[in-house]
Amino acid sequence: MTVAPDTWPEATDYFRFYSEGRHDRLAKVAFIYSSEEVRESKDGEKLYIGRAGADGIEFVYRRGSPDIWAYYPIDGDLEWKAENIEGLERAWKTGALKV
């Protein structure tokens, strides 16, 4: 499924600067998906834009906010991770991101 950038104004920075994705060679994970991998939740309230590499945890935008959240599929919980996608990348690269 292709996500139209204009349907997710919260993710403008993702579509403008990160749509090619980001890959961590050491962790062997695309912690930010390319635009071909991005998808919406069934209810249209979350945009899945990356993964933590363990337990099916994914990074998401939520409607109405540029913040990035970790989505824990086992419990259906969301946990705030960064104020924006740049903050997610910075936290990942410095090791400050905990899931």
VMD Tcl script that builds the backbone (N, CA, C; Angstrom):
set m [mol new atoms 297]
animate dup $m
set s [atomselect $m all]
$s set {name element resname resid chain x y z} {
  {N N MET 1 A 0.846 -1.187 0.000}
  {CA C MET 1 A 0.000 0.000 0.000}
  {C C MET 1 A 0.882 1.238 0.000}
  {N N THR 2 A 0.602 2.152 -0.861}
  {CA C THR 2 A 1.332 3.409 -0.915}
  {C C THR 2 A 0.567 4.460 -0.122}
  {N N VAL 3 A 1.290 5.181 0.721}
  {CA C VAL 3 A 0.686 6.237 1.527}
  {C C VAL 3 A 0.925 7.569 0.831}
  {N N ALA 4 A -0.134 8.329 0.630}
  {CA C ALA 4 A -0.017 9.646 0.004}
  {C C ALA 4 A 0.484 10.651 1.045}
  {N N PRO 5 A 1.602 11.319 0.776}
  {CA C PRO 5 A 2.150 12.271 1.736}
  {C C PRO 5 A 1.164 13.350 2.175}
  {N N ASP 6 A 0.280 13.791 1.281}
  {CA C ASP 6 A -0.643 14.866 1.653}
  {C C ASP 6 A -1.718 14.414 2.639}
  {N N THR 7 A -1.849 13.105 2.863}
  {CA C THR 7 A -2.819 12.621 3.844}
  {C C THR 7 A -2.223 12.560 5.248}
  {N N TRP 8 A -0.914 12.804 5.354}
  {CA C TRP 8 A -0.228 12.776 6.646}
  {C C TRP 8 A 0.615 14.036 6.832}
  {N N PRO 9 A -0.026 15.185 7.102}
  {CA C PRO 9 A 0.751 16.414 7.322}
  {C C PRO 9 A 1.686 16.304 8.527}
  {N N GLU 10 A 1.364 15.414 9.464}
  {CA C GLU 10 A 2.217 15.187 10.635}
  {C C GLU 10 A 3.590 14.650 10.227}
  {N N ALA 11 A 3.641 13.979 9.079}
  {CA C ALA 11 A 4.854 13.309 8.630}
  {C C ALA 11 A 5.562 14.049 7.495}
  {N N THR 12 A 5.341 15.348 7.377}
  {CA C THR 12 A 5.962 16.126 6.304}
  {C C THR 12 A 7.470 15.950 6.281}
  {N N ASP 13 A 8.124 16.031 7.437}
  {CA C ASP 13 A 9.582 15.881 7.472}
  {C C ASP 13 A 10.008 14.484 7.037}
  {N N TYR 14 A 9.255 13.468 7.410}
  {CA C TYR 14 A 9.577 12.120 6.940}
  {C C TYR 14 A 9.567 12.090 5.415}
  {N N PHE 15 A 8.466 12.511 4.813}
  {CA C PHE 15 A 8.338 12.432 3.360}
  {C C PHE 15 A 9.338 13.334 2.642}
  {N N ARG 16 A 9.717 14.437 3.250}
  {CA C ARG 16 A 10.648 15.369 2.618}
  {C C ARG 16 A 12.104 14.918 2.750}
  {N N PHE 17 A 12.495 14.405 3.930}
  {CA C PHE 17 A 13.912 14.152 4.189}
  {C C PHE 17 A 14.291 12.700 4.482}
  {N N TYR 18 A 13.326 11.846 4.772}
  {CA C TYR 18 A 13.649 10.484 5.216}
  {C C TYR 18 A 13.005 9.383 4.381}
  {N N SER 19 A 12.370 9.707 3.295}
  {CA C SER 19 A 11.611 8.710 2.530}
  {C C SER 19 A 12.484 7.622 1.915}
  {N N GLU 20 A 13.795 7.815 1.870}
  {CA C GLU 20 A 14.673 6.745 1.406}
  {C C GLU 20 A 14.999 5.765 2.530}
  {N N GLY 21 A 14.591 6.105 3.768}
  {CA C GLY 21 A 14.807 5.241 4.929}
  {C C GLY 21 A 16.179 5.419 5.546}
  {N N ARG 22 A 16.373 4.782 6.686}
  {CA C ARG 22 A 17.669 4.772 7.374}
  {C C ARG 22 A 17.919 3.353 7.873}
  {N N HIS 23 A 19.122 2.855 7.623}
  {CA C HIS 23 A 19.480 1.491 7.988}
  {C C HIS 23 A 20.663 1.516 8.944}
  {N N ASP 24 A 20.574 0.723 9.984}
  {CA C ASP 24 A 21.668 0.572 10.932}
  {C C ASP 24 A 22.403 -0.725 10.575}
  {N N ARG 25 A 23.609 -0.595 10.064}
  {CA C ARG 25 A 24.366 -1.778 9.626}
  {C C ARG 25 A 24.688 -2.724 10.774}
  {N N LEU 26 A 25.083 -2.175 11.917}
  {CA C LEU 26 A 25.437 -3.038 13.047}
  {C C LEU 26 A 24.227 -3.811 13.568}
  {N N ALA 27 A 23.104 -3.132 13.700}
  {CA C ALA 27 A 21.892 -3.784 14.197}
  {C C ALA 27 A 21.181 -4.577 13.102}
  {N N LYS 28 A 21.585 -4.342 11.851}
  {CA C LYS 28 A 20.970 -5.003 10.696}
  {C C LYS 28 A 19.461 -4.793 10.670}
  {N N VAL 29 A 19.075 -3.519 10.808}
  {CA C VAL 29 A 17.656 -3.176 10.802}
  {C C VAL 29 A 17.462 -1.819 10.138}
  {N N ALA 30 A 16.371 -1.708 9.381}
  {CA C ALA 30 A 15.973 -0.411 8.826}
  {C C ALA 30 A 15.126 0.258 9.896}
  {N N PHE 31 A 15.753 1.075 10.734}
  {CA C PHE 31 A 15.013 1.672 11.839}
  {C C PHE 31 A 14.064 2.769 11.370}
  {N N ILE 32 A 14.287 3.289 10.165}
  {CA C ILE 32 A 13.308 4.159 9.498}
  {C C ILE 32 A 13.060 3.544 8.126}
  {N N TYR 33 A 11.807 3.232 7.845}
  {CA C TYR 33 A 11.437 2.581 6.592}
  {C C TYR 33 A 11.592 3.511 5.395}
  {N N SER 34 A 11.803 2.906 4.233}
  {CA C SER 34 A 11.694 3.664 2.992}
  {C C SER 34 A 10.207 3.889 2.722}
  {N N SER 35 A 9.903 4.806 1.839}
  {CA C SER 35 A 8.495 5.127 1.578}
  {C C SER 35 A 7.709 3.930 1.043}
  {N N GLU 36 A 8.387 2.967 0.448}
  {CA C GLU 36 A 7.698 1.770 -0.052}
  {C C GLU 36 A 7.215 0.873 1.090}
  {N N GLU 37 A 7.833 0.989 2.269}
  {CA C GLU 37 A 7.476 0.148 3.415}
  {C C GLU 37 A 6.491 0.809 4.378}
  {N N VAL 38 A 6.344 2.115 4.297}
  {CA C VAL 38 A 5.460 2.851 5.198}
  {C C VAL 38 A 4.021 2.402 4.978}
  {N N ARG 39 A 3.271 2.301 6.072}
  {CA C ARG 39 A 1.866 1.913 5.954}
  {C C ARG 39 A 1.046 2.544 7.061}
  {N N GLU 40 A -0.246 2.640 6.816}
  {CA C GLU 40 A -1.201 3.149 7.809}
  {C C GLU 40 A -1.802 2.000 8.592}
  {N N SER 41 A -2.204 2.302 9.827}
  {CA C SER 41 A -2.958 1.321 10.604}
  {C C SER 41 A -4.340 1.171 9.983}
  {N N LYS 42 A -5.007 0.092 10.304}
  {CA C LYS 42 A -6.336 -0.148 9.745}
  {C C LYS 42 A -7.316 0.964 10.077}
  {N N ASP 43 A -7.184 1.549 11.280}
  {CA C ASP 43 A -8.096 2.628 11.666}
  {C C ASP 43 A -7.649 3.996 11.154}
  {N N GLY 44 A -6.484 4.066 10.483}
  {CA C GLY 44 A -5.995 5.314 9.907}
  {C C GLY 44 A -5.421 6.299 10.906}
  {N N GLU 45 A -5.197 5.855 12.140}
  {CA C GLU 45 A -4.710 6.752 13.189}
  {C C GLU 45 A -3.206 6.698 13.422}
  {N N LYS 46 A -2.531 5.697 12.868}
  {CA C LYS 46 A -1.085 5.557 13.026}
  {C C LYS 46 A -0.446 5.370 11.652}
  {N N LEU 47 A 0.749 5.931 11.518}
  {CA C LEU 47 A 1.557 5.740 10.314}
  {C C LEU 47 A 2.847 5.058 10.758}
  {N N TYR 48 A 3.039 3.821 10.328}
  {CA C TYR 48 A 4.211 3.029 10.697}
  {C C TYR 48 A 5.391 3.447 9.828}
  {N N ILE 49 A 6.461 3.972 10.478}
  {CA C ILE 49 A 7.574 4.523 9.708}
  {C C ILE 49 A 8.923 3.884 10.022}
  {N N GLY 50 A 8.956 2.903 10.913}
  {CA C GLY 50 A 10.225 2.257 11.236}
  {C C GLY 50 A 10.040 1.149 12.243}
  {N N ARG 51 A 11.158 0.500 12.585}
  {CA C ARG 51 A 11.080 -0.600 13.551}
  {C C ARG 51 A 12.297 -0.577 14.466}
  {N N ALA 52 A 12.078 -1.132 15.642}
  {CA C ALA 52 A 13.143 -1.188 16.632}
  {C C ALA 52 A 14.040 -2.403 16.443}
  {N N GLY 53 A 13.536 -3.426 15.757}
  {CA C GLY 53 A 14.337 -4.615 15.511}
  {C C GLY 53 A 14.078 -5.743 16.484}
  {N N ALA 54 A 13.131 -5.580 17.397}
  {CA C ALA 54 A 12.820 -6.637 18.368}
  {C C ALA 54 A 11.336 -6.639 18.694}
  {N N ASP 55 A 10.799 -7.820 18.898}
  {CA C ASP 55 A 9.426 -8.011 19.390}
  {C C ASP 55 A 8.350 -7.330 18.557}
  {N N GLY 56 A 8.629 -7.047 17.300}
  {CA C GLY 56 A 7.630 -6.425 16.433}
  {C C GLY 56 A 7.362 -4.962 16.738}
  {N N ILE 57 A 8.198 -4.341 17.569}
  {CA C ILE 57 A 8.017 -2.936 17.944}
  {C C ILE 57 A 8.293 -2.062 16.731}
  {N N GLU 58 A 7.360 -1.140 16.462}
  {CA C GLU 58 A 7.503 -0.230 15.325}
  {C C GLU 58 A 7.375 1.216 15.792}
  {N N PHE 59 A 7.981 2.109 15.015}
  {CA C PHE 59 A 7.879 3.539 15.282}
  {C C PHE 59 A 6.746 4.104 14.451}
  {N N VAL 60 A 5.950 4.969 15.062}
  {CA C VAL 60 A 4.761 5.488 14.391}
  {C C VAL 60 A 4.580 6.978 14.640}
  {N N TYR 61 A 3.908 7.597 13.671}
  {CA C TYR 61 A 3.299 8.907 13.879}
  {C C TYR 61 A 1.867 8.631 14.309}
  {N N ARG 62 A 1.311 9.536 15.094}
  {CA C ARG 62 A -0.108 9.500 15.430}
  {C C ARG 62 A -0.756 10.737 14.832}
  {N N ARG 63 A -1.993 10.608 14.446}
  {CA C ARG 63 A -2.713 11.753 13.864}
  {C C ARG 63 A -2.609 12.963 14.784}
  {N N GLY 64 A -2.318 14.109 14.174}
  {CA C GLY 64 A -2.324 15.372 14.901}
  {C C GLY 64 A -1.029 15.759 15.573}
  {N N SER 65 A 0.045 14.966 15.409}
  {CA C SER 65 A 1.286 15.283 16.104}
  {C C SER 65 A 2.501 14.838 15.296}
  {N N PRO 66 A 3.578 15.646 15.299}
  {CA C PRO 66 A 4.816 15.238 14.642}
  {C C PRO 66 A 5.683 14.343 15.535}
  {N N ASP 67 A 5.225 14.072 16.765}
  {CA C ASP 67 A 5.977 13.223 17.690}
  {C C ASP 67 A 6.060 11.796 17.155}
  {N N ILE 68 A 7.104 11.089 17.584}
  {CA C ILE 68 A 7.283 9.691 17.209}
  {C C ILE 68 A 7.053 8.827 18.448}
  {N N TRP 69 A 6.305 7.757 18.254}
  {CA C TRP 69 A 5.941 6.838 19.329}
  {C C TRP 69 A 6.421 5.442 18.972}
  {N N ALA 70 A 6.708 4.637 19.981}
  {CA C ALA 70 A 6.958 3.213 19.772}
  {C C ALA 70 A 5.629 2.505 19.987}
  {N N TYR 71 A 5.271 1.644 19.051}
  {CA C TYR 71 A 4.051 0.853 19.162}
  {C C TYR 71 A 4.448 -0.576 19.511}
  {N N TYR 72 A 3.922 -1.054 20.637}
  {CA C TYR 72 A 4.187 -2.398 21.136}
  {C C TYR 72 A 2.991 -3.278 20.789}
  {N N PRO 73 A 3.095 -4.099 19.745}
  {CA C PRO 73 A 1.925 -4.828 19.257}
  {C C PRO 73 A 1.380 -5.891 20.207}
  {N N ILE 74 A 2.200 -6.441 21.069}
  {CA C ILE 74 A 1.717 -7.489 21.972}
  {C C ILE 74 A 0.634 -6.946 22.891}
  {N N ASP 75 A 0.863 -5.757 23.461}
  {CA C ASP 75 A -0.115 -5.147 24.368}
  {C C ASP 75 A -0.932 -4.040 23.717}
  {N N GLY 76 A -0.526 -3.622 22.521}
  {CA C GLY 76 A -1.206 -2.520 21.856}
  {C C GLY 76 A -0.881 -1.168 22.476}
  {N N ASP 77 A 0.233 -1.096 23.213}
  {CA C ASP 77 A 0.627 0.139 23.900}
  {C C ASP 77 A 1.441 1.050 22.990}
  {N N LEU 78 A 1.377 2.331 23.289}
  {CA C LEU 78 A 2.194 3.344 22.624}
  {C C LEU 78 A 3.039 4.034 23.679}
  {N N GLU 79 A 4.306 4.291 23.354}
  {CA C GLU 79 A 5.206 4.981 24.273}
  {C C GLU 79 A 5.936 6.077 23.506}
  {N N TRP 80 A 5.886 7.300 24.008}
  {CA C TRP 80 A 6.524 8.441 23.361}
  {C C TRP 80 A 8.030 8.226 23.280}
  {N N LYS 81 A 8.618 8.581 22.111}
  {CA C LYS 81 A 10.062 8.414 21.921}
  {C C LYS 81 A 10.792 9.680 21.501}
  {N N ALA 82 A 10.174 10.537 20.699}
  {CA C ALA 82 A 10.889 11.727 20.215}
  {C C ALA 82 A 9.899 12.792 19.756}
  {N N GLU 83 A 10.344 14.046 19.793}
  {CA C GLU 83 A 9.506 15.165 19.366}
  {C C GLU 83 A 9.283 15.202 17.861}
  {N N ASN 84 A 10.172 14.545 17.117}
  {CA C ASN 84 A 10.064 14.526 15.653}
  {C C ASN 84 A 10.982 13.436 15.113}
  {N N ILE 85 A 10.965 13.267 13.810}
  {CA C ILE 85 A 11.766 12.194 13.217}
  {C C ILE 85 A 13.263 12.455 13.332}
  {N N GLU 86 A 13.674 13.721 13.306}
  {CA C GLU 86 A 15.089 14.028 13.502}
  {C C GLU 86 A 15.539 13.590 14.887}
  {N N GLY 87 A 14.681 13.816 15.868}
  {CA C GLY 87 A 14.989 13.394 17.236}
  {C C GLY 87 A 15.079 11.880 17.361}
  {N N LEU 88 A 14.232 11.160 16.617}
  {CA C LEU 88 A 14.300 9.700 16.614}
  {C C LEU 88 A 15.641 9.239 16.053}
  {N N GLU 89 A 16.032 9.796 14.918}
  {CA C GLU 89 A 17.302 9.407 14.318}
  {C C GLU 89 A 18.479 9.724 15.246}
  {N N ARG 90 A 18.459 10.895 15.834}
  {CA C ARG 90 A 19.539 11.302 16.748}
  {C C ARG 90 A 19.614 10.347 17.941}
  {N N ALA 91 A 18.457 10.038 18.545}
  {CA C ALA 91 A 18.427 9.141 19.701}
  {C C ALA 91 A 18.893 7.737 19.311}
  {N N TRP 92 A 18.514 7.281 18.140}
  {CA C TRP 92 A 18.965 5.957 17.674}
  {C C TRP 92 A 20.485 5.942 17.532}
  {N N LYS 93 A 21.033 6.938 16.857}
  {CA C LYS 93 A 22.466 6.965 16.574}
  {C C LYS 93 A 23.322 7.136 17.819}
  {N N THR 94 A 22.806 7.842 18.818}
  {CA C THR 94 A 23.583 8.048 20.045}
  {C C THR 94 A 23.363 6.953 21.076}
  {N N GLY 95 A 22.415 6.078 20.815}
  {CA C GLY 95 A 22.115 5.009 21.761}
  {C C GLY 95 A 21.189 5.432 22.890}
  {N N ALA 96 A 20.632 6.644 22.781}
  {CA C ALA 96 A 19.739 7.141 23.834}
  {C C ALA 96 A 18.327 6.563 23.722}
  {N N LEU 97 A 17.986 5.976 22.575}
  {CA C LEU 97 A 16.656 5.433 22.366}
  {C C LEU 97 A 16.532 4.080 23.050}
  {N N LYS 98 A 15.564 3.939 23.914}
  {CA C LYS 98 A 15.315 2.689 24.628}
  {C C LYS 98 A 13.912 2.202 24.336}
  {N N VAL 99 A 13.798 0.921 23.996}
  {CA C VAL 99 A 12.486 0.316 23.770}
  {C C VAL 99 A 12.341 -0.935 24.619}
}
mol reanalyze $m
mol bondsrecalc $m
mol representation Tube
mol addrep $m
